[in-house]
Amino acid sequence: MEQALRVLPAVGKAAPDPHRRRVLSGAGGLLLAPLAAALTACGRSGWPEGMVEIKWDRDTCARCSMVISDRRFAAELRGGPKNEAFKFDDVGCLVFWLRDKAKDFPWLLEPATRIWVADYSGRPESPTWLDARSAHYAGGKHSPMAYGYAAYSLPQAGSLDFGGLREHVVLKGK
């Protein structure tokens, strides 16, 4: 320990050992690299391949401009020649946006366009994402824009498929 610090006679302060810096940048750097990689990966865990991360309480819905806060009802669409991403606070907003923007974005209904919805039965703080076209939708929920539908991975009593959801939401209007 005494060899690690050398006292400078004129100033009276300890000078760092020049070998210490080599140890920290060499072996210490190797030890910290896996930790840094793990912490970086934490920010992306839980997001499906190709999905743009939703920044909760900051990103806004592409249709109604409301802040996306309730993770249980969130949705995202991504596709087209520019691989654009659009985020939604309610599956009802997604349905109307698909209808209203079909002329502007002809690629919306192509099979290559990816659409994700949060699984209502999952943990709210860390949603599980479902393919919107294969999810099942149950009504009677208190959703952010009051369309009242939530997505599930398994069929629920009286649930609808994506086509049925689209019909019901458009008939309900808003």
OpenMM code with the backbone's topology and positions (N, CA, C; nanometers):
from openmm import Vec3, app, unit

residues = "MET GLU GLN ALA LEU ARG VAL LEU PRO ALA VAL GLY LYS ALA ALA PRO ASP PRO HIS ARG ARG ARG VAL LEU SER GLY ALA GLY GLY LEU LEU LEU ALA PRO LEU ALA ALA ALA LEU THR ALA CYS GLY ARG SER GLY TRP PRO GLU GLY MET VAL GLU ILE LYS TRP ASP ARG ASP THR CYS ALA ARG CYS SER MET VAL ILE SER ASP ARG ARG PHE ALA ALA GLU LEU ARG GLY GLY PRO LYS ASN GLU ALA PHE LYS PHE ASP ASP VAL GLY CYS LEU VAL PHE TRP LEU ARG ASP LYS ALA LYS ASP PHE PRO TRP LEU LEU GLU PRO ALA THR ARG ILE TRP VAL ALA ASP TYR SER GLY ARG PRO GLU SER PRO THR TRP LEU ASP ALA ARG SER ALA HIS TYR ALA GLY GLY LYS HIS SER PRO MET ALA TYR GLY TYR ALA ALA TYR SER LEU PRO GLN ALA GLY SER LEU ASP PHE GLY GLY LEU ARG GLU HIS VAL VAL LEU LYS GLY LYS".split()
positions = [
    Vec3(0.0824, -0.1180, 0.0000),
    Vec3(0.0000, 0.0000, 0.0000),
    Vec3(0.0872, 0.1249, 0.0000),
    Vec3(0.1977, 0.1199, 0.0729),
    Vec3(0.2848, 0.2359, 0.0791),
    Vec3(0.3505, 0.2605, -0.0563),
    Vec3(0.3696, 0.1573, -0.1349),
    Vec3(0.4342, 0.1740, -0.2636),
    Vec3(0.3384, 0.2305, -0.3670),
    Vec3(0.2096, 0.2192, -0.3452),
    Vec3(0.1121, 0.2673, -0.4426),
    Vec3(0.1106, 0.4183, -0.4497),
    Vec3(0.1460, 0.4861, -0.3426),
    Vec3(0.1452, 0.6323, -0.3413),
    Vec3(0.2850, 0.6832, -0.3118),
    Vec3(0.3239, 0.7858, -0.3855),
    Vec3(0.4514, 0.8505, -0.3588),
    Vec3(0.4221, 0.9929, -0.3170),
    Vec3(0.4829, 1.0385, -0.2131),
    Vec3(0.4593, 1.1743, -0.1646),
    Vec3(0.5569, 1.2678, -0.2343),
    Vec3(0.5004, 1.3752, -0.2900),
    Vec3(0.5847, 1.4760, -0.3522),
    Vec3(0.6304, 1.5719, -0.2435),
    Vec3(0.7601, 1.5897, -0.2303),
    Vec3(0.8106, 1.6706, -0.1187),
    Vec3(0.7687, 1.8166, -0.1264),
    Vec3(0.7640, 1.8786, -0.2416),
    Vec3(0.7351, 2.0208, -0.2521),
    Vec3(0.5873, 2.0503, -0.2261),
    Vec3(0.4984, 1.9642, -0.2641),
    Vec3(0.3558, 1.9926, -0.2546),
    Vec3(0.2936, 1.9248, -0.1337),
    Vec3(0.3440, 1.8091, -0.0976),
    Vec3(0.2896, 1.7373, 0.0160),
    Vec3(0.1694, 1.6506, -0.0192),
    Vec3(0.1393, 1.6325, -0.1487),
    Vec3(0.0274, 1.5485, -0.1907),
    Vec3(0.0804, 1.4206, -0.2523),
    Vec3(-0.0006, 1.3197, -0.2453),
    Vec3(0.0379, 1.1900, -0.3007),
    Vec3(0.0192, 1.1898, -0.4517),
    Vec3(0.1128, 1.1322, -0.5228),
    Vec3(0.1029, 1.1189, -0.6683),
    Vec3(0.0603, 0.9760, -0.7002),
    Vec3(-0.0265, 0.9594, -0.7985),
    Vec3(-0.0707, 0.8245, -0.8336),
    Vec3(0.0435, 0.7407, -0.8902),
    Vec3(0.0365, 0.6132, -0.8606),
    Vec3(0.1349, 0.5189, -0.9114),
    Vec3(0.1096, 0.5004, -1.0609),
    Vec3(0.2103, 0.5167, -1.1486),
    Vec3(0.1905, 0.5038, -1.2925),
    Vec3(0.1460, 0.3638, -1.3337),
    Vec3(0.1753, 0.2605, -1.2547),
    Vec3(0.1342, 0.1240, -1.2873),
    Vec3(-0.0154, 0.1029, -1.2633),
    Vec3(-0.0714, 0.1805, -1.1744),
    Vec3(-0.2136, 0.1685, -1.1404),
    Vec3(-0.3008, 0.1958, -1.2632),
    Vec3(-0.2657, 0.2950, -1.3396),
    Vec3(-0.3445, 0.3309, -1.4581),
    Vec3(-0.3469, 0.2145, -1.5571),
    Vec3(-0.2353, 0.1460, -1.5748),
    Vec3(-0.2295, 0.0327, -1.6658),
    Vec3(-0.3211, -0.0799, -1.6190),
    Vec3(-0.3282, -0.1033, -1.4913),
    Vec3(-0.4126, -0.2091, -1.4364),
    Vec3(-0.5592, -0.1764, -1.4630),
    Vec3(-0.6000, -0.0537, -1.4389),
    Vec3(-0.7390, -0.0146, -1.4586),
    Vec3(-0.7801, -0.0201, -1.6049),
    Vec3(-0.6940, 0.0233, -1.6925),
    Vec3(-0.7318, 0.0230, -1.8340),
    Vec3(-0.7216, -0.1170, -1.8939),
    Vec3(-0.6404, -0.2027, -1.8382),
    Vec3(-0.6246, -0.3376, -1.8924),
    Vec3(-0.7275, -0.4331, -1.8366),
    Vec3(-0.6991, -0.4924, -1.7232),
    Vec3(-0.7865, -0.5941, -1.6641),
    Vec3(-0.9195, -0.5341, -1.6204),
    Vec3(-0.9152, -0.4146, -1.5645),
    Vec3(-1.0397, -0.3508, -1.5195),
    Vec3(-1.1348, -0.3257, -1.6340),
    Vec3(-1.0812, -0.2852, -1.7465),
    Vec3(-1.1645, -0.2631, -1.8636),
    Vec3(-1.2308, -0.3905, -1.9102),
    Vec3(-1.1570, -0.5013, -1.9019),
    Vec3(-1.2134, -0.6311, -1.9405),
    Vec3(-1.3249, -0.6725, -1.8464),
    Vec3(-1.3108, -0.6389, -1.7194),
    Vec3(-1.4139, -0.6740, -1.6218),
    Vec3(-1.5390, -0.5876, -1.6389),
    Vec3(-1.5211, -0.4656, -1.6785),
    Vec3(-1.6351, -0.3748, -1.6928),
    Vec3(-1.7085, -0.3916, -1.8250),
    Vec3(-1.6463, -0.4471, -1.9252),
    Vec3(-1.7101, -0.4616, -2.0565),
    Vec3(-1.8377, -0.5451, -2.0509),
    Vec3(-1.8396, -0.6630, -1.9859),
    Vec3(-1.9653, -0.7387, -1.9798),
    Vec3(-2.0743, -0.6646, -1.9038),
    Vec3(-2.0363, -0.5928, -1.7995),
    Vec3(-2.1345, -0.5155, -1.7239),
    Vec3(-2.1956, -0.4064, -1.8113),
    Vec3(-2.1134, -0.3366, -1.8846),
    Vec3(-2.1628, -0.2322, -1.9747),
    Vec3(-2.2543, -0.2909, -2.0823),
    Vec3(-2.2185, -0.4047, -2.1364),
    Vec3(-2.3015, -0.4699, -2.2385),
    Vec3(-2.4353, -0.5122, -2.1801),
    Vec3(-2.4344, -0.5651, -2.0584),
    Vec3(-2.5584, -0.6078, -1.9944),
    Vec3(-2.6499, -0.4895, -1.9671),
    Vec3(-2.5931, -0.3791, -1.9206),
    Vec3(-2.6747, -0.2608, -1.8935),
    Vec3(-2.7308, -0.2008, -2.0213),
    Vec3(-2.6567, -0.2044, -2.1283),
    Vec3(-2.7048, -0.1553, -2.2569),
    Vec3(-2.8191, -0.2421, -2.3065),
    Vec3(-2.8078, -0.3711, -2.2905),
    Vec3(-2.9120, -0.4631, -2.3366),
    Vec3(-3.0405, -0.4466, -2.2576),
    Vec3(-3.0316, -0.4030, -2.1320),
    Vec3(-3.1511, -0.3869, -2.0496),
    Vec3(-3.2489, -0.2893, -2.1122),
    Vec3(-3.2012, -0.1866, -2.1770),
    Vec3(-3.2880, -0.0875, -2.2374),
    Vec3(-3.3711, -0.1426, -2.3518),
    Vec3(-3.3297, -0.2491, -2.4178),
    Vec3(-3.4014, -0.3035, -2.5330),
    Vec3(-3.4765, -0.4319, -2.5013),
    Vec3(-3.4562, -0.4891, -2.3844),
    Vec3(-3.5212, -0.6164, -2.3569),
    Vec3(-3.6722, -0.5998, -2.3568),
    Vec3(-3.7398, -0.7004, -2.4096),
    Vec3(-3.8843, -0.6967, -2.4121),
    Vec3(-3.9449, -0.6392, -2.5386),
    Vec3(-3.8643, -0.5830, -2.6264),
    Vec3(-3.9156, -0.5249, -2.7504),
    Vec3(-3.8921, -0.6244, -2.8638),
    Vec3(-3.9974, -0.6563, -2.9383),
    Vec3(-3.9805, -0.7506, -3.0496),
    Vec3(-3.8860, -0.6970, -3.1566),
    Vec3(-3.8280, -0.7879, -3.2321),
    Vec3(-3.7395, -0.7509, -3.3424),
    Vec3(-3.8123, -0.6556, -3.4367),
    Vec3(-3.7520, -0.5420, -3.4645),
    Vec3(-3.8087, -0.4445, -3.5573),
    Vec3(-3.8968, -0.3390, -3.4938),
    Vec3(-3.9389, -0.3601, -3.3718),
    Vec3(-4.0261, -0.2625, -3.3056),
    Vec3(-3.9422, -0.1484, -3.2490),
    Vec3(-3.9919, -0.0259, -3.2666),
    Vec3(-3.9251, 0.0905, -3.2107),
    Vec3(-3.9726, 0.1057, -3.0660),
    Vec3(-3.8797, 0.1241, -2.9751),
    Vec3(-3.9146, 0.1374, -2.8338),
    Vec3(-4.0108, 0.2538, -2.8127),
    Vec3(-4.1143, 0.2296, -2.7337),
    Vec3(-4.2076, 0.3361, -2.6960),
    Vec3(-4.1537, 0.3993, -2.5690),
    Vec3(-4.1377, 0.5282, -2.5716),
    Vec3(-4.0903, 0.6016, -2.4540),
    Vec3(-4.2147, 0.6443, -2.3763),
    Vec3(-4.2453, 0.5657, -2.2741),
    Vec3(-4.3671, 0.5857, -2.1960),
    Vec3(-4.3724, 0.7255, -2.1359),
    Vec3(-4.4889, 0.7837, -2.1394),
    Vec3(-4.5159, 0.9174, -2.0851),
    Vec3(-4.4424, 1.0287, -2.1605),
    Vec3(-4.3861, 0.9973, -2.2781),
    Vec3(-4.3221, 1.0992, -2.3625),
    Vec3(-4.3678, 1.0893, -2.5068),
    Vec3(-4.3703, 0.9670, -2.5637),
    Vec3(-4.4179, 0.9503, -2.7018),
    Vec3(-4.5675, 0.9752, -2.7070),
    Vec3(-4.6129, 1.0243, -2.8223),
    Vec3(-4.7548, 1.0540, -2.8378),
    Vec3(-4.8172, 0.9682, -2.9470),
    Vec3(-4.9473, 0.9518, -2.9372),
    Vec3(-5.0240, 0.8722, -3.0321),
    Vec3(-5.0260, 0.9413, -3.1683),
    Vec3(-5.0054, 0.8633, -3.2733),
    Vec3(-5.0035, 0.9172, -3.4101),
    Vec3(-5.1389, 0.9738, -3.4520),
    Vec3(-5.2466, 0.9288, -3.3901),
    Vec3(-5.3793, 0.9762, -3.4293),
    Vec3(-5.4306, 1.0890, -3.3399),
    Vec3(-5.4325, 1.0664, -3.2086),
    Vec3(-5.4962, 1.1649, -3.1184),
    Vec3(-5.3969, 1.2567, -3.0486),
    Vec3(-5.2686, 1.2309, -3.0609),
    Vec3(-5.1600, 1.3094, -3.0002),
    Vec3(-5.1563, 1.3033, -2.8479),
    Vec3(-5.2280, 1.2099, -2.7897),
    Vec3(-5.2231, 1.1917, -2.6448),
    Vec3(-5.0937, 1.1182, -2.6088),
    Vec3(-5.0376, 1.1507, -2.4941),
    Vec3(-4.9166, 1.0834, -2.4474),
    Vec3(-4.9492, 0.9360, -2.4218),
    Vec3(-4.8588, 0.8485, -2.4622),
    Vec3(-4.8789, 0.7047, -2.4437),
    Vec3(-4.8295, 0.6679, -2.3043),
    Vec3(-4.9247, 0.6375, -2.2158),
    Vec3(-4.8916, 0.6078, -2.0768),
    Vec3(-4.9339, 0.4686, -2.0334),
    Vec3(-5.0541, 0.4281, -2.0702),
    Vec3(-5.1066, 0.2997, -2.0245),
    Vec3(-5.0537, 0.1887, -2.1145),
    Vec3(-4.9560, 0.1158, -2.0645),
    Vec3(-4.8870, 0.0132, -2.1428),
    Vec3(-4.9791, -0.1006, -2.1869),
    Vec3(-5.0903, -0.1220, -2.1167),
    Vec3(-5.1802, -0.2334, -2.1462),
    Vec3(-5.2549, -0.2157, -2.2782),
    Vec3(-5.2626, -0.0934, -2.3300),
    Vec3(-5.3419, -0.0663, -2.4506),
    Vec3(-5.2586, -0.0142, -2.5680),
    Vec3(-5.1282, -0.0036, -2.5519),
    Vec3(-5.0420, 0.0541, -2.6542),
    Vec3(-5.0332, -0.0341, -2.7782),
    Vec3(-5.0025, 0.0300, -2.8900),
    Vec3(-4.9859, -0.0411, -3.0175),
    Vec3(-4.8818, 0.0319, -3.1012),
    Vec3(-4.8253, -0.0400, -3.1970),
    Vec3(-4.7291, 0.0205, -3.2892),
    Vec3(-4.7413, -0.0458, -3.4252),
    Vec3(-4.7205, 0.0338, -3.5269),
    Vec3(-4.7235, -0.0130, -3.6654),
    Vec3(-4.5931, 0.0294, -3.7296),
    Vec3(-4.5343, -0.0595, -3.8120),
    Vec3(-4.4088, -0.0253, -3.8793),
    Vec3(-4.4030, -0.0915, -4.0153),
    Vec3(-4.3636, -0.0129, -4.1151),
    Vec3(-4.3501, -0.0691, -4.2484),
    Vec3(-4.3309, 0.0366, -4.3546),
    Vec3(-4.3483, -0.0065, -4.4792),
    Vec3(-4.3335, 0.0834, -4.5933),
    Vec3(-4.1912, 0.0911, -4.6420),
    Vec3(-4.1706, 0.1655, -4.7508),
    Vec3(-4.0357, 0.1752, -4.8081),
    Vec3(-3.9343, 0.2412, -4.7148),
    Vec3(-3.9814, 0.3266, -4.6244),
    Vec3(-3.8914, 0.3939, -4.5300),
    Vec3(-3.8910, 0.3275, -4.3930),
    Vec3(-3.9632, 0.2147, -4.3805),
    Vec3(-3.9727, 0.1423, -4.2534),
    Vec3(-4.0154, 0.2356, -4.1396),
    Vec3(-4.1171, 0.3160, -4.1674),
    Vec3(-4.1662, 0.4138, -4.0706),
    Vec3(-4.2384, 0.3453, -3.9550),
    Vec3(-4.2310, 0.4066, -3.8372),
    Vec3(-4.2990, 0.3552, -3.7185),
    Vec3(-4.4013, 0.4569, -3.6705),
    Vec3(-4.5189, 0.4080, -3.6327),
    Vec3(-4.6260, 0.4913, -3.5785),
    Vec3(-4.6740, 0.4254, -3.4503),
    Vec3(-4.6885, 0.5059, -3.3457),
    Vec3(-4.7241, 0.4549, -3.2136),
    Vec3(-4.8639, 0.5049, -3.1753),
    Vec3(-4.9343, 0.4215, -3.0961),
    Vec3(-5.0719, 0.4519, -3.0603),
    Vec3(-5.0962, 0.4233, -2.9127),
    Vec3(-5.1844, 0.5034, -2.8513),
    Vec3(-5.2180, 0.4855, -2.7105),
    Vec3(-5.3360, 0.3924, -2.6896),
    Vec3(-5.4100, 0.3628, -2.7966),
    Vec3(-5.5311, 0.2808, -2.7881),
    Vec3(-5.5451, 0.2072, -2.9206),
    Vec3(-5.5863, 0.0805, -2.9152),
    Vec3(-5.6019, 0.0030, -3.0380),
    Vec3(-5.7083, 0.0662, -3.1288),
    Vec3(-5.8037, 0.1373, -3.0704),
    Vec3(-5.9042, 0.2076, -3.1504),
    Vec3(-5.8419, 0.3168, -3.2353),
    Vec3(-5.7451, 0.3872, -3.1817),
    Vec3(-5.6742, 0.4898, -3.2595),
    Vec3(-5.6004, 0.4238, -3.3760),
    Vec3(-5.5408, 0.3087, -3.3516),
    Vec3(-5.4731, 0.2335, -3.4583),
    Vec3(-5.5712, 0.1994, -3.5696),
    Vec3(-5.6898, 0.1492, -3.5339),
    Vec3(-5.7904, 0.1096, -3.6324),
    Vec3(-5.8327, 0.2284, -3.7182),
    Vec3(-5.8638, 0.3410, -3.6554),
    Vec3(-5.9057, 0.4580, -3.7329),
    Vec3(-5.7911, 0.5145, -3.8161),
    Vec3(-5.6713, 0.5107, -3.7621),
    Vec3(-5.5559, 0.5607, -3.8358),
    Vec3(-5.5323, 0.4763, -3.9601),
    Vec3(-5.5468, 0.3436, -3.9472),
    Vec3(-5.5334, 0.2553, -4.0636),
    Vec3(-5.6357, 0.2924, -4.1708),
    Vec3(-5.7578, 0.3169, -4.1296),
    Vec3(-5.8635, 0.3523, -4.2245),
    Vec3(-5.8368, 0.4884, -4.2888),
    Vec3(-5.8007, 0.5852, -4.2073),
    Vec3(-5.7861, 0.7230, -4.2555),
    Vec3(-5.6603, 0.7457, -4.3389),
    Vec3(-5.5575, 0.6683, -4.3171),
    Vec3(-5.4284, 0.6905, -4.3842),
    Vec3(-5.4006, 0.5940, -4.4988),
    Vec3(-5.4951, 0.5094, -4.5343),
    Vec3(-5.4739, 0.4094, -4.6395),
    Vec3(-5.4327, 0.4725, -4.7722),
    Vec3(-5.4870, 0.5905, -4.8042),
    Vec3(-5.4509, 0.6577, -4.9301),
    Vec3(-5.3095, 0.7152, -4.9247),
    Vec3(-5.2716, 0.7685, -4.8086),
    Vec3(-5.1384, 0.8279, -4.7926),
    Vec3(-5.0278, 0.7218, -4.7864),
    Vec3(-5.0609, 0.6085, -4.7293),
    Vec3(-4.9634, 0.5010, -4.7099),
    Vec3(-5.0218, 0.3708, -4.7657),
    Vec3(-5.0113, 0.3476, -4.8958),
    Vec3(-5.0729, 0.2277, -4.9556),
    Vec3(-5.0157, 0.0960, -4.9032),
    Vec3(-4.9029, 0.0987, -4.8377),
    Vec3(-4.8384, -0.0210, -4.7843),
    Vec3(-4.8975, -0.0666, -4.6505),
    Vec3(-4.9889, 0.0110, -4.5924),
    Vec3(-5.0398, -0.0194, -4.4587),
    Vec3(-5.0982, -0.1594, -4.4445),
    Vec3(-5.1735, -0.2026, -4.5420),
    Vec3(-5.2420, -0.3308, -4.5299),
    Vec3(-5.1650, -0.4475, -4.5916),
    Vec3(-5.0430, -0.4223, -4.6370),
    Vec3(-4.9596, -0.5300, -4.6908),
    Vec3(-4.9159, -0.6228, -4.5774),
    Vec3(-4.9026, -0.7509, -4.6057),
    Vec3(-4.8601, -0.8458, -4.5016),
    Vec3(-4.7236, -0.8126, -4.4400),
    Vec3(-4.6371, -0.7457, -4.5144),
    Vec3(-4.5033, -0.7115, -4.4628),
    Vec3(-4.5090, -0.6020, -4.3558),
    Vec3(-4.6184, -0.5268, -4.3507),
    Vec3(-4.6333, -0.4238, -4.2484),
    Vec3(-4.6550, -0.4930, -4.1142),
    Vec3(-4.5736, -0.4559, -4.0173),
    Vec3(-4.5823, -0.5185, -3.8856),
    Vec3(-4.6670, -0.4327, -3.7926),
    Vec3(-4.7550, -0.4982, -3.7195),
    Vec3(-4.8411, -0.4285, -3.6240),
    Vec3(-4.8357, -0.5059, -3.4925),
    Vec3(-4.8011, -0.4360, -3.3850),
    Vec3(-4.7931, -0.4970, -3.2533),
    Vec3(-4.8941, -0.4332, -3.1595),
    Vec3(-4.9472, -0.5125, -3.0688),
    Vec3(-5.0347, -0.4630, -2.9622),
    Vec3(-4.9874, -0.5239, -2.8304),
    Vec3(-5.0083, -0.4518, -2.7222),
    Vec3(-4.9694, -0.5027, -2.5909),
    Vec3(-5.0705, -0.6063, -2.5435),
    Vec3(-5.0204, -0.7126, -2.4842),
    Vec3(-5.1060, -0.8169, -2.4278),
    Vec3(-5.1603, -0.7670, -2.2946),
    Vec3(-5.2914, -0.7495, -2.2873),
    Vec3(-5.3569, -0.6967, -2.1678),
    Vec3(-5.3353, -0.7864, -2.0462),
    Vec3(-5.3192, -0.9153, -2.0687),
    Vec3(-5.3045, -1.0086, -1.9571),
    Vec3(-5.1614, -1.0140, -1.9034),
    Vec3(-5.0700, -0.9446, -1.9666),
    Vec3(-4.9310, -0.9441, -1.9217),
    Vec3(-4.9069, -0.8462, -1.8083),
    Vec3(-4.7814, -0.8341, -1.7686),
    Vec3(-4.7437, -0.7392, -1.6632),
    Vec3(-4.7452, -0.5973, -1.7197),
    Vec3(-4.8203, -0.5059, -1.6592),
    Vec3(-4.8305, -0.3698, -1.7133),
    Vec3(-4.6962, -0.2963, -1.7234),
    Vec3(-4.6069, -0.3213, -1.6288),
    Vec3(-4.4793, -0.2483, -1.6306),
    Vec3(-4.3855, -0.2976, -1.7401),
    Vec3(-4.4096, -0.4179, -1.7909),
    Vec3(-4.3249, -0.4757, -1.8949),
    Vec3(-4.4125, -0.5558, -1.9914),
    Vec3(-4.4786, -0.4873, -2.0849),
    Vec3(-4.5757, -0.5554, -2.1702),
    Vec3(-4.5155, -0.6639, -2.2597),
    Vec3(-4.5972, -0.7634, -2.2872),
    Vec3(-4.5666, -0.8640, -2.3869),
    Vec3(-4.6333, -0.8164, -2.5149),
    Vec3(-4.5620, -0.8231, -2.6262),
    Vec3(-4.6144, -0.7706, -2.7523),
    Vec3(-4.6655, -0.8838, -2.8405),
    Vec3(-4.7829, -0.8620, -2.8982),
    Vec3(-4.8478, -0.9602, -2.9841),
    Vec3(-4.8587, -0.9064, -3.1258),
    Vec3(-4.8625, -0.9963, -3.2224),
    Vec3(-4.8939, -0.9581, -3.3597),
    Vec3(-5.0422, -0.9209, -3.3607),
    Vec3(-5.0726, -0.7985, -3.3980),
    Vec3(-5.2111, -0.7492, -3.3926),
    Vec3(-5.3058, -0.8325, -3.4771),
    Vec3(-5.2561, -0.8875, -3.5864),
    Vec3(-5.3426, -0.9641, -3.6763),
    Vec3(-5.3817, -1.1003, -3.6200),
    Vec3(-5.3044, -1.1524, -3.5249),
    Vec3(-5.3369, -1.2823, -3.4667),
    Vec3(-5.3871, -1.2716, -3.3224),
    Vec3(-5.3919, -1.1516, -3.2676),
    Vec3(-5.4405, -1.1321, -3.1309),
    Vec3(-5.5934, -1.1441, -3.1258),
    Vec3(-5.6433, -1.1610, -3.0050),
    Vec3(-5.7873, -1.1670, -2.9795),
    Vec3(-5.8233, -1.0435, -2.8973),
    Vec3(-5.9358, -0.9796, -2.9289),
    Vec3(-5.9726, -0.8526, -2.8669),
    Vec3(-6.1020, -0.8662, -2.7889),
    Vec3(-6.0960, -0.8300, -2.6608),
    Vec3(-6.2132, -0.8350, -2.5740),
    Vec3(-6.2558, -0.6927, -2.5405),
    Vec3(-6.3846, -0.6704, -2.5409),
    Vec3(-6.4387, -0.5383, -2.5104),
    Vec3(-6.4670, -0.5214, -2.3619),
    Vec3(-6.5231, -0.4062, -2.3273),
    Vec3(-6.5605, -0.3777, -2.1899),
    Vec3(-6.4477, -0.3274, -2.1026),
    Vec3(-6.3392, -0.2854, -2.1605),
    Vec3(-6.2246, -0.2344, -2.0844),
    Vec3(-6.2264, -0.0815, -2.0833),
    Vec3(-6.1590, -0.0222, -1.9861),
    Vec3(-6.1455, 0.1237, -1.9796),
    Vec3(-6.0135, 0.1622, -2.0454),
    Vec3(-6.0168, 0.1810, -2.1767),
    Vec3(-5.8956, 0.2119, -2.2521),
    Vec3(-5.8760, 0.3648, -2.2588),
    Vec3(-5.7553, 0.4091, -2.2905),
    Vec3(-5.7250, 0.5538, -2.2876),
    Vec3(-5.8197, 0.6422, -2.3682),
    Vec3(-5.8629, 0.5983, -2.4853),
    Vec3(-5.9532, 0.6808, -2.5668),
    Vec3(-6.0953, 0.6249, -2.5673),
    Vec3(-6.1244, 0.5360, -2.4741),
    Vec3(-6.2587, 0.4810, -2.4504),
    Vec3(-6.3137, 0.3977, -2.5659),
    Vec3(-6.2251, 0.3398, -2.6472),
    Vec3(-6.2735, 0.2448, -2.7474),
    Vec3(-6.3117, 0.1139, -2.6786),
    Vec3(-6.2487, 0.0852, -2.5655),
    Vec3(-6.2895, -0.0245, -2.4804),
    Vec3(-6.2391, -0.1625, -2.5142),
    Vec3(-6.1391, -0.1758, -2.5999),
    Vec3(-6.0882, -0.3078, -2.6375),
    Vec3(-5.9453, -0.3276, -2.5905),
    Vec3(-5.9174, -0.4523, -2.5493),
    Vec3(-5.7828, -0.4912, -2.5081),
    Vec3(-5.7437, -0.6179, -2.5838),
    Vec3(-5.6149, -0.6332, -2.6087),
    Vec3(-5.5634, -0.7480, -2.6843),
    Vec3(-5.5191, -0.8602, -2.5898),
    Vec3(-5.5419, -0.9824, -2.6350),
    Vec3(-5.5016, -1.1026, -2.5613),
    Vec3(-5.4371, -1.2008, -2.6587),
    Vec3(-5.3489, -1.2848, -2.6055),
    Vec3(-5.2876, -1.3873, -2.6901),
    Vec3(-5.3811, -1.5061, -2.7110),
    Vec3(-5.4691, -1.5302, -2.6159),
    Vec3(-5.5627, -1.6425, -2.6241),
    Vec3(-5.7062, -1.5904, -2.6348),
    Vec3(-5.7943, -1.6660, -2.6978),
    Vec3(-5.9342, -1.6222, -2.7093),
    Vec3(-5.9986, -1.6015, -2.5723),
    Vec3(-6.0792, -1.4981, -2.5622),
    Vec3(-6.1563, -1.4684, -2.4418),
    Vec3(-6.3040, -1.4853, -2.4763),
    Vec3(-6.3888, -1.4921, -2.3773),
    Vec3(-6.5327, -1.5032, -2.4023),
    Vec3(-6.5781, -1.3821, -2.4835),
    Vec3(-6.6341, -1.4061, -2.5996),
    Vec3(-6.6850, -1.2984, -2.6847),
    Vec3(-6.5785, -1.2159, -2.7540),
    Vec3(-6.4554, -1.2646, -2.7578),
    Vec3(-6.3487, -1.1858, -2.8199),
    Vec3(-6.3607, -1.1849, -2.9722),
    Vec3(-6.2978, -1.0857, -3.0321),
    Vec3(-6.2994, -1.0647, -3.1767),
    Vec3(-6.1597, -1.0851, -3.2344),
    Vec3(-6.1529, -1.1214, -3.3614),
    Vec3(-6.0239, -1.1211, -3.4304),
    Vec3(-5.9978, -0.9781, -3.4787),
    Vec3(-5.8856, -0.9568, -3.5465),
    Vec3(-5.8481, -0.8212, -3.5883),
    Vec3(-5.9507, -0.7605, -3.6838),
    Vec3(-6.0009, -0.8399, -3.7778),
    Vec3(-6.1024, -0.7904, -3.8710),
    Vec3(-6.2306, -0.7508, -3.7990),
    Vec3(-6.2744, -0.8344, -3.7046),
    Vec3(-6.3937, -0.8033, -3.6261),
    Vec3(-6.3755, -0.6799, -3.5409),
    Vec3(-6.2573, -0.6650, -3.4822),
    Vec3(-6.2264, -0.5449, -3.4031),
    Vec3(-6.2390, -0.4206, -3.4900),
    Vec3(-6.1807, -0.4266, -3.6086),
    Vec3(-6.1844, -0.3106, -3.6983),
    Vec3(-6.3285, -0.2720, -3.7310),
    Vec3(-6.4119, -0.3709, -3.7603),
    Vec3(-6.5525, -0.3428, -3.7908),
    Vec3(-6.6235, -0.2791, -3.6716),
    Vec3(-6.6080, -0.3366, -3.5529),
    Vec3(-6.6764, -0.2846, -3.4334),
    Vec3(-6.6309, -0.1438, -3.3978),
    Vec3(-6.5021, -0.1189, -3.4033),
    Vec3(-6.4507, 0.0135, -3.3678),
    Vec3(-6.5013, 0.1185, -3.4663),
    Vec3(-6.4978, 0.0900, -3.5951),
    Vec3(-6.5431, 0.1863, -3.6953),
    Vec3(-6.6935, 0.2108, -3.6806),
    Vec3(-6.7700, 0.1054, -3.6525),
    Vec3(-6.9155, 0.1229, -3.6322),
    Vec3(-6.9447, 0.2091, -3.5099),
    Vec3(-6.8645, 0.1908, -3.4057),
    Vec3(-6.8820, 0.2691, -3.2826),
    Vec3(-6.8529, 0.4166, -3.3097),
    Vec3(-6.7550, 0.4408, -3.3956),
    Vec3(-6.7195, 0.5780, -3.4346),
    Vec3(-6.6376, 0.6511, -3.3311),
    Vec3(-6.5848, 0.7651, -3.3712),
    Vec3(-6.5074, 0.8610, -3.2898),
    Vec3(-6.4140, 0.9374, -3.3774),
] * unit.nanometer
topology = app.Topology()
chain = topology.addChain("A")
for resn in residues:
    res = topology.addResidue(resn, chain)
    for name in ("N", "CA", "C"):
        topology.addAtom(name, app.Element.getBySymbol(name[0]), res)
